[in-house]
Amino acid sequence: MRIAIAIASVGRPAILAATLARLARQTRAPDRLLVVAAEPSDLPCDLRSAGLAAPAEAMFAPRGLTSQRNAALDRLRARTDILVFLDDDFVPACDFLAGVERLFAEHAEIVCASGHLIADGAMGPGYDFADADRMVAAYEHTPRPAPALADDTGAYGCNMALRLAAAPDARFDENLPLYAWLEDTDYTAHFARAGRVVRANAFAGVHLGVKSGRTPGVRLGYSQIANPLYLVGKGTLDARRALKMAGKNILANAAKSLRPEPYIDRAGRLKGNLIALLDIARGRSDPRRILEL
């Protein structure tokens, strides 16, 4: 089974270098490892210095998660069975890829999976690498629970593994620009039509949730409303789920803008939400509008 890892990264070379160094600990090395950046300054000085068993390759694509991940698909698809997309701030347990390989070998019906999150910094202020190393080490020294699978409607883009043959023509939608809110939901919907999409405890890691390099508040707030509506129109997101998601974001941004977390631009997100609602009322809602904000 040929397994490749693809990482899209912009503006965080030090974080990317630290993540690559930790990937060198894998008990099952990737057959290929590809980093897709937008420009040379996004990359560490020397990818070879990461000490990886498989040499890391680098390529460039227009800035934006969907365009960068599509570039990875174009480069890797022909010689890859399982493609693992990782965020540039995801720290995997040392048997992460071994778990991916075992899961897909034992379950032919599974076409897409995301792993167990030991912790997810995206849900709070985030973690640093020292935090992640401690949590991963504790996880690695704890007896593993029995294998467990939970069916899901889509995968979580910070760590998702895909059986490419199940949806060979699927691509990320480049109408979702920059941080591309819900790009993982849209892309993995194609796989859900071909087989089983799951959350599994066969592989695990920590998502740091680093805040640098993220989409500004107004743009993200707009995407929180416009992107779900767009995906409903495409048929890759259920209307009820989209409405619940958008409503939850509006309420959270409105309530917390009075006493915002220091690491979230709640006022900006709320402004973006309101601009999106106004665009919907005017019939001009479009995910690409964030490029104008």
C-alpha positions as a printed Julia matrix, in Angstrom:
293×3 Matrix{Float64}:
   0.0    0.0     0.0
   1.5    3.32   -1.09
   0.84   6.08    1.44
   1.67   9.73    0.87
   1.39  12.76    3.13
   0.52  16.21    1.78
   0.85  19.42    3.79
  -0.26  22.83    2.55
   1.44  25.74    4.32
   1.66  29.51    4.01
   3.7   31.95    6.08
   4.72  29.56    8.87
   8.14  28.09    7.98
   9.24  27.57   11.6
   6.04  25.74   12.48
   6.28  23.65    9.33
   9.9   22.72   10.14
   8.93  21.6    13.66
   6.07  19.5    12.31
   8.29  17.84    9.71
  10.85  17.02   12.4
   8.16  15.19   14.35
   7.03  13.27   11.28
  10.5   11.71   11.24
   9.4    9.64   14.26
   6.88   7.58   12.28
   7.31   3.83   12.72
   5.88   3.44    9.22
   7.47   6.07    7.0
   5.43   7.72    4.24
   6.27   6.61    0.72
   6.13  10.25   -0.31
   5.84  13.51    1.6
   4.87  16.65   -0.27
   4.77  20.21    1.04
   2.79  22.7    -1.06
   3.66  26.33   -0.39
   2.71  29.58   -2.07
   6.24  31.01   -2.27
   9.8   30.08   -1.25
   9.65  32.07    2.01
   6.93  29.7     3.25
   9.43  26.84    3.42
  12.14  26.0     5.97
  15.65  26.6     4.65
  16.23  22.93    3.88
  13.53  20.26    3.87
  16.23  17.58    3.95
  17.29  18.67    7.43
  14.05  17.33    8.92
  15.57  13.84    9.05
  12.66  12.11    7.34
  12.96   8.51    6.15
  11.2    9.54    2.93
  12.63  12.7     1.36
  10.27  15.64    1.51
   9.36  17.26   -1.78
   8.24  20.85   -2.19
   6.17  22.58   -4.83
   4.34  25.86   -5.24
   0.73  26.69   -6.02
  -1.47  29.8    -5.81
  -2.15  30.77   -2.2
  -5.27  29.14   -0.78
  -5.91  25.82    0.91
  -8.03  24.42   -1.92
  -5.63  25.33   -4.71
  -2.63  24.07   -2.74
  -4.34  20.77   -1.91
  -5.41  20.35   -5.54
  -1.78  20.8    -6.57
  -0.89  17.97   -4.18
  -3.59  15.78   -5.72
  -2.25  16.45   -9.21
   1.31  15.57   -8.14
   0.55  12.48   -6.05
  -2.61  10.85   -7.4
  -1.03   8.54  -10.0
   1.34   6.82   -7.54
  -0.63   6.88   -4.29
  -3.19   4.52   -2.77
  -3.87   6.39    0.48
  -3.32  10.13    0.67
  -3.12  11.72    4.1
  -3.71  15.47    4.33
  -2.22  17.02    7.46
  -2.27  20.61    8.64
   1.16  22.14    9.1
   0.53  22.29   12.87
  -0.57  18.69   13.41
   1.66  16.48   15.58
   0.98  12.77   14.99
   1.66   9.89   17.33
   4.62   7.8    16.18
   2.34   4.99   14.9
  -0.01   7.34   13.05
   0.76   6.06    9.54
   0.98   2.47   10.73
  -2.56   2.9    12.06
  -3.74   4.42    8.78
  -2.31   1.49    6.84
  -3.87  -1.08    9.15
  -7.3    0.59    9.08
  -7.52   0.73    5.28
  -6.09  -2.76    4.84
  -8.62  -4.28    7.25
 -11.67  -2.31    6.08
 -12.11  -2.3     2.31
 -15.39  -0.42    2.72
 -13.7    2.62    4.29
 -12.81   5.31    1.76
 -12.13   8.24    4.06
 -11.15   8.56    7.71
 -10.01  11.11   10.23
  -8.24  10.03   13.38
  -8.57  10.5    17.11
  -7.68  13.98   18.3
  -5.78  13.74   21.56
  -6.37  17.49   21.77
  -7.52  20.19   19.36
  -6.14  23.67   19.89
  -8.49  25.06   17.26
 -11.21  24.88   19.92
  -9.32  27.25   22.24
  -6.18  29.37   22.5
  -4.06  26.65   20.91
  -1.05  24.62   22.01
   2.67  24.88   21.46
   4.92  22.01   20.41
   6.03  21.34   23.99
   2.37  20.84   24.97
   1.8   18.56   21.99
   4.93  16.5    22.69
   3.82  15.89   26.29
   0.3   14.87   25.24
   1.51  12.61   22.45
   4.08  10.95   24.76
   1.4   10.3    27.37
  -0.88   8.83   24.71
   1.9    6.59   23.37
   2.57   5.18   26.86
  -1.09   4.45   27.61
  -2.66   1.1    26.68
  -4.7    1.58   23.52
  -8.46   1.06   23.64
 -10.18  -1.5    21.45
 -10.49  -0.4    17.81
 -13.52   1.82   17.32
 -15.18   3.37   14.29
 -17.88   6.01   14.1
 -19.58   6.85   10.83
 -19.46  10.52    9.91
 -20.71  12.83    7.18
 -17.21  14.1     6.41
 -13.61  14.18    7.58
 -11.72  16.77    9.61
  -9.17  18.38    7.31
  -6.36  18.71    9.88
  -5.83  14.93    9.62
  -7.74  13.02    6.98
  -6.8    9.9     5.04
  -8.39   9.09    1.69
  -8.53   6.01   -0.55
  -8.01   7.94   -3.78
  -9.38   5.24   -6.08
 -12.81   5.65   -4.46
 -13.28   9.15   -5.9
 -10.54   9.6    -8.5
 -12.01  12.76  -10.0
 -12.78  14.56   -6.74
 -11.13  17.93   -6.26
 -11.21  20.7    -3.72
 -13.49  23.56   -4.74
 -11.34  26.59   -5.51
 -14.39  28.82   -5.22
 -13.67  28.48   -1.48
 -10.6   30.76   -1.27
  -7.88  31.35    1.31
  -8.56  29.4     4.54
 -11.46  27.74    2.65
 -13.95  27.24    5.48
 -15.65  23.8     5.1
 -13.44  22.68    2.21
 -12.99  19.32    3.96
 -16.76  18.81    4.23
 -17.24  19.57    0.55
 -14.35  17.42   -0.68
 -15.09  14.35    1.43
 -18.76  14.42    0.41
 -17.57  12.9    -2.89
 -16.04   9.99   -0.97
 -19.19   9.5     1.11
 -21.02   8.59   -2.1
 -18.51   5.81   -2.79
 -18.06   4.15    0.59
 -17.78   4.59    4.31
 -16.47   7.79    5.93
 -15.44   7.38    9.55
 -13.76   8.79   12.63
 -11.34   6.14   13.89
  -9.07   5.64   16.88
  -6.59   3.64   14.79
  -4.39   6.74   14.44
  -4.11   9.87   16.56
  -2.39  13.19   17.1
  -2.6   16.72   18.46
  -3.8   19.68   16.4
  -1.99  22.72   17.74
  -4.5   25.22   16.33
  -1.8   27.86   15.79
  -3.45  31.24   15.26
  -0.8   32.9    13.08
  -1.48  32.84    9.37
  -5.24  32.46    9.81
  -7.9   34.29    7.84
  -8.74  37.73    9.36
 -11.94  37.95   11.41
 -14.13  39.73    8.86
 -13.24  37.28    6.1
 -13.72  34.23    8.31
 -17.04  35.6     9.56
 -18.25  36.01    6.0
 -17.17  32.46    5.16
 -19.02  31.11    8.22
 -22.29  32.14    6.54
 -21.62  32.21    2.8
 -19.76  28.91    2.52
 -22.46  26.69    4.11
 -25.08  28.27    1.83
 -22.88  27.66   -1.19
 -22.38  24.0    -0.27
 -26.11  23.49    0.19
 -26.56  24.72   -3.38
 -23.93  22.21   -4.54
 -25.58  19.38   -2.64
 -22.52  18.6    -0.49
 -24.02  19.9     2.77
 -27.42  19.23    4.29
 -29.55  22.4     4.58
 -30.52  21.72    8.2
 -26.9   21.23    9.22
 -25.85  24.36    7.33
 -28.54  26.46    9.05
 -27.57  25.11   12.47
 -23.89  25.78   11.78
 -24.46  29.35   10.58
 -26.84  30.16   13.41
 -24.44  28.84   16.03
 -21.63  30.99   14.65
 -23.74  34.16   14.59
 -24.93  33.64   18.16
 -21.41  32.85   19.43
 -19.85  35.86   17.71
 -22.61  38.21   18.91
 -22.54  37.01   22.51
 -18.78  36.83   22.85
 -18.01  40.09   21.05
 -18.84  41.88   24.32
 -16.01  40.06   26.12
 -13.99  38.41   23.35
 -11.27  35.85   23.8
  -7.86  37.45   23.22
  -7.1   34.99   20.42
 -10.34  35.48   18.42
 -11.48  38.58   16.53
 -15.14  38.23   17.53
 -16.08  41.75   16.38
 -14.55  41.09   12.98
 -16.28  37.73   12.66
 -19.64  39.25   13.61
 -19.14  42.02   11.04
 -18.37  39.37    8.42
 -21.5   37.42    9.43
 -23.65  40.51    8.97
 -22.1   41.38    5.59
 -22.83  37.82    4.43
 -26.46  38.03    5.62
 -26.86  41.31    3.75
 -25.38  39.74    0.62
 -27.8   36.82    0.93
 -30.71  39.26    1.15
 -29.41  41.01   -1.96
 -28.89  37.73   -3.82
 -25.14  38.27   -4.19
 -23.66  35.88   -1.62
 -20.46  34.29   -2.93
 -17.59  32.66   -0.99
 -15.11  34.52   -3.22
 -16.35  37.85   -1.86
 -13.87  37.54    1.0
 -11.14  38.49   -1.46
 -12.75  41.96   -1.61
 -13.13  42.42    2.17
